[in-house]
């Protein structure tokens, strides 16, 4: 494992999605007509995306793929449901950033505006919301001396500085740690979030959630595991990788074939959850983690590999 290259999201309307990420969140549209990504050519993908776009904010990327008949984001979704995956964007000015997002149609998740989390979690200011397709996102403001030191020096054209991490909800923290360590990530930090501020942030009652930061040699962006002790969410029943909720974590690997062989060594419990790995001539591997989150592996040193 070398780095989390990008976060992938499906959309039912690419033009609407691109406009939102550009206007509400300050993303730069790097390629509005990107070629079909390699993962979509893996055997078993039911249909190719109709269109694709690549965008960036700071040094981090997202990939938007349009499936016009995509199953919509599940109604009534919450942060503890096991299909949850958000994209956390660091901002220099929270007031300006969240006002801009709301002005351009963001649907709030967090109650009562941005929340200042307890000192035990770094006194970070956070605000969660949804894009027009229902995908969750988060705005983060790090006080001096917290978070990746790079965020203290990054400057942007507006308040949005870059993507710090993508957080995924998991049903069994230990099982998910084993899976991602097998890929080559390591635990960088862990803690438990609870209290009224977390409840407002998630719009949930009686929140008690394990938060585990996992990172590759390249620290940012990284992955966070969210293990909700309470409330317990719904399982990820969908196997449709073209659905709107099927976000993707795309990693670069030093040796793609060795990584695939290593994943075959995972125990039967993880295999029983539907983890699969298939390679094609585009040198991409598509699999699912134990909770159904989509993972794409691509060769290290070829950032443009699609």
Buried (B, 14 or more C-beta within 10 A) or exposed (E): BBBBBBBBBBBBBBEBBBBBBBBBBBBEBEEBEBEBBBBBBBEEBEEBBEBBBBBBBBEBBBBBBBBEEBBEBBEEBBBBBBBBBBBBBBBBBBEEBBBBBBEBBBEBBBEEBBBBBBEEBBBBBBBBBBBBBBBBBBBBBBEEEBBBEBBEEBEBEBBBBBBBBBBBBBBBBEBBBBBBEBBBBEEBEBEEBBBEBBBBBBBBEEBBBBBBBBBBEEBBBBBBBBBBBEBEBBEBEBEBBBBBBBBBBBBBBEEBEEBBEBBEEBEEEBEEBBBEBBBBEBBBBBBBBBBBBBBBBBBBEEEEBB
